[in-house]
Amino acid sequence: MLKRVDHITFAVKDMAEVGKRLMEVYGAELLMQVENPEQKYRSDAYIVGGDMIIGFLEATEPDSFVAKHIEARGQSLQHIGIDVEDLDKARAEFDEKGIRYSNFKEIEGIRREVLVGPKGGFGAVLQVQEWLGEYKEAGSAERMRKAWNLE
């Protein structure tokens, strides 16, 4: 069912600081910077080692899910993006095995996803996603830019 890890994202207090360290120590390159006013966060994503994406979330308001995450768990892993071949089959398997998921979302023609909470995700949120059409086999950077409407 699981195809590969697409990205890993951490909740942090200062994206500029951790991003600088990621570039200096691990040779990462900045891929994109976005802001989500509805969910009250900013995000930076970096490419490391060719095709691996590491992201950071920073709260823009004290009542955002990012701020609550940091308050409860400190700066830490917030979610892991996991690719599946067929999201409907993954959801059926989750149902069969009693794994709870929520927040079904589709970016038309690009990606479909659900979130598996920390209880079903070994302590982290799993963003289980199926890339659609030409994005099934595209590189991580191209897919992420398209999903965030940056191309």
Secondary structure, 3 states (H helix, E strand, C coil): CEEEEEEEEEECCCHHHHHHHHHHHHCCEEEEEEEECCCCEEEEEEEECCCEEEEEEEECCCCCHHHHHHHHHCCEEEEEEEEECCHHHHHHHHHHHCCCEEEEEEECCCEEEEEECCCCCCCCEEEEEEECHHHHCCCHHHHHHHHCCCC
